[in-house]
Amino acid sequence: MIQRTLQTKRLTLVPPGEEHLEFEVTLDARPDVMRYLGTGEPRERLEVEEHHQERIDEARNGLGFWAGFVGADSVGWWLLTLEDDDERGQAELGYRLLPDFWRQGLSVAS
């Protein structure tokens, strides 16, 4: 199954591509965005580039990562992916947003 673009009233989620790399570098370099994620530290460009390719490769069975837009503005990214080490087949739902878009109900892809 091909990963599809998802659309709500306020949000467009598109499969990640090379055109989203610079936004991901900007997003992951922000201490306020990364505070509670991973090591809690901003990521260097090289690490973001490695993760970016993994995100592109992740699309399978309609799951994966999506770059999020409100109108033409990049606001963050979302993920829905299977946990590799979860024998029950549980999925992980996550998101990462620029602070200007926090507290607007976007994390639930409304």
FENNOR-V975729 format. One record per residue. N is the residue number from 1. RES is the residue in one small letter. SS is DSSP state (H for helix, E for strand, L for the rest). PHI is phi as a letter, one per 40 degrees, with the letter a starting at -180 (* if undefined). NEAR is the number of other C-alpha atoms within 8 Angstrom. Layout:
N,RES,SS,PHI,NEAR
N,RES,SS,PHI,NEAR
//
This chain:
1,m,L,*,5
2,i,L,c,7
3,q,L,c,11
4,r,L,b,7
5,t,L,c,9
6,l,E,b,7
7,q,E,b,8
8,t,L,b,8
9,k,L,c,5
10,r,L,b,8
11,l,L,b,13
12,t,E,b,12
13,l,E,b,13
14,v,E,b,10
15,p,E,d,13
16,p,L,c,11
17,g,L,a,7
18,e,H,d,5
19,e,H,c,6
20,h,H,c,9
21,l,H,d,10
22,e,H,c,7
23,f,H,c,8
24,e,H,c,11
25,v,H,c,13
26,t,H,c,8
27,l,H,c,11
28,d,H,c,13
29,a,L,c,11
30,r,L,c,9
31,p,H,d,10
32,d,H,c,6
33,v,H,c,14
34,m,H,c,13
35,r,L,d,10
36,y,L,b,7
37,l,L,b,8
38,g,L,f,6
39,t,L,c,6
40,g,L,g,9
41,e,L,b,9
42,p,L,c,11
43,r,L,b,9
44,e,L,c,9
45,r,H,d,8
46,l,H,d,6
47,e,H,c,8
48,v,H,c,12
49,e,H,c,10
50,e,H,c,8
51,h,H,c,8
52,h,H,d,10
53,q,H,c,8
54,e,H,c,8
55,r,H,c,11
56,i,H,c,12
57,d,H,c,6
58,e,L,c,10
59,a,L,d,13
60,r,E,a,9
61,n,L,f,7
62,g,L,g,9
63,l,E,b,12
64,g,E,h,14
65,f,E,b,15
66,w,E,b,12
67,a,E,c,14
68,g,E,b,13
69,f,E,b,12
70,v,E,b,10
71,g,L,g,7
72,a,L,c,5
73,d,E,c,6
74,s,E,c,9
75,v,E,b,11
76,g,E,i,13
77,w,E,a,12
78,w,E,b,13
79,l,E,b,12
80,l,E,a,11
81,t,E,a,11
82,l,E,c,10
83,e,L,c,9
84,d,L,d,5
85,d,L,c,4
86,d,L,b,8
87,e,L,c,6
88,r,L,c,4
89,g,L,g,7
90,q,L,c,8
91,a,E,b,8
92,e,E,b,9
93,l,E,b,8
94,g,E,a,7
95,y,E,a,9
96,r,E,a,8
97,l,E,b,12
98,l,L,c,10
99,p,H,d,7
100,d,H,c,4
101,f,H,b,9
102,w,L,c,9
103,r,L,g,5
104,q,L,b,6
105,g,L,g,8
106,l,H,c,10
107,s,H,c,8
108,v,H,c,5
109,a,L,f,7
110,s,L,c,9
//
